[in-house]
């Protein structure tokens, strides 16, 4: 696999870098960003937090707006931010912001025209970590986090792969996609009309049935415009209670769905992951 | 004056808000952002740091990318980020990124077609602080900071108005605009061909002649692509030495001209201003 480094910015004593590579899983060129903390200069054993962004984002939004570098540098954790979908002229797309490019929902699509490129689940679970771990001075200790659609992605990837992730956290996740408009639209397109197949990618369903627990932290803004119709954290809470799942979830009055909310609480998420990664 | 609140995001316990108003100085509608720290809920005496952004920016870049809210909240300082120029269909503009809208250089233009709207110096020194201080729970203690073109703006506004600002800081300022391509292009357009008029807006010239000192802090990335041709901090250093001006300036190896650099050192700037504001 050939990586091309396309940008580098020194940040909090470490380095933010962007790379492109040809993905064999997604059949297109992909871009990702990595933040290597200052400790990576003298240590080949840095744990990695993968960050999955929300609808319409790329690898850039979180790296530019969350302020994560300050805390990753202090704790010695690398951050990897992949793109939110396959991209390019030959990749299926849709005019709406919540389907197609920028809106993969982090599943393996089974339905045409999506099934050729939209294999983000496999890309994130297998191809990307292999690439990261064979290229950068990092360990195989992984955590995963995300926002909104990426919060859904982080929770479902961790719940389906408890042996691969030390911890999982989410801001404002789409917690019960089988039962909200965003999830129903995407799952119908990518996975088809058989709703039983959707449950394998629904965090609330997976948390209710989980046998191996990955410690989980969720933060949600109380003034989030999408809270009631799209996000449904109460379903995730009910699943955690029913299964005695170790979920630390908090609703923060006044906070919305934006990166201002994420930035306000990203330190707590990094410290949570550090407890399990370090 | 009528202010319209167009956005509000809770951030680090305080509020980031955007407002529009009709500027009588600039003869157009202007937008600005303000961060009110949590202390503003119970205190009507919050000092204000004004932030001037660089070429092509609006009020949003600094608020979204610098991480300033964390430190403003901890210290109890309000942040005001104005736009970088007058805006709108009726406002003179140029196709290039370094002249016209987004590139005011924070002067009062004397030359047509710029002189009707491009009166940013008066807007920033008089109209905007009056509006802020009559609307929000803030004191008249002011500091000013900026980046690149905004670093030039912050230094020149403070040097020309030492009675109005407690402290000034800059990231990667255009430190000697009379002697660099960006400055020469802008000053020719806005101020005309008489280069003696440019010196009243050149930080290096003003610092060399200053009689009343505003404490000043400057940080510059050593790997900044614009360092040699456009920024010229060495001229500012020579002026400070010649005039025994209290300038704390540091060059940081490896850092570039981006917001990743600003975010890495914004805490130190806030603490510097806090010493003089609080």
Boltz contact constraints between the chains, C-beta under 6 A:
constraints:
  - contact:
      token1: [A, 9]
      token2: [B, 256]
      max_distance: 6.0
  - contact:
      token1: [A, 9]
      token2: [B, 258]
      max_distance: 6.0
  - contact:
      token1: [A, 9]
      token2: [B, 260]
      max_distance: 6.0
  - contact:
      token1: [A, 10]
      token2: [B, 254]
      max_distance: 6.0
  - contact:
      token1: [A, 10]
      token2: [B, 255]
      max_distance: 6.0
  - contact:
      token1: [A, 11]
      token2: [B, 260]
      max_distance: 6.0
  - contact:
      token1: [A, 11]
      token2: [B, 264]
      max_distance: 6.0
  - contact:
      token1: [A, 12]
      token2: [B, 264]
      max_distance: 6.0
  - contact:
      token1: [A, 16]
      token2: [B, 260]
      max_distance: 6.0
  - contact:
      token1: [A, 64]
      token2: [B, 65]
      max_distance: 6.0
  - contact:
      token1: [A, 65]
      token2: [B, 64]
      max_distance: 6.0
  - contact:
      token1: [A, 67]
      token2: [B, 67]
      max_distance: 6.0
  - contact:
      token1: [A, 254]
      token2: [B, 10]
      max_distance: 6.0
  - contact:
      token1: [A, 255]
      token2: [B, 10]
      max_distance: 6.0
  - contact:
      token1: [A, 256]
      token2: [B, 9]
      max_distance: 6.0
  - contact:
      token1: [A, 258]
      token2: [B, 9]
      max_distance: 6.0
  - contact:
      token1: [A, 260]
      token2: [B, 9]
      max_distance: 6.0
  - contact:
      token1: [A, 260]
      token2: [B, 11]
      max_distance: 6.0
  - contact:
      token1: [A, 260]
      token2: [B, 16]
      max_distance: 6.0
  - contact:
      token1: [A, 264]
      token2: [B, 11]
      max_distance: 6.0
  - contact:
      token1: [A, 264]
      token2: [B, 12]
      max_distance: 6.0
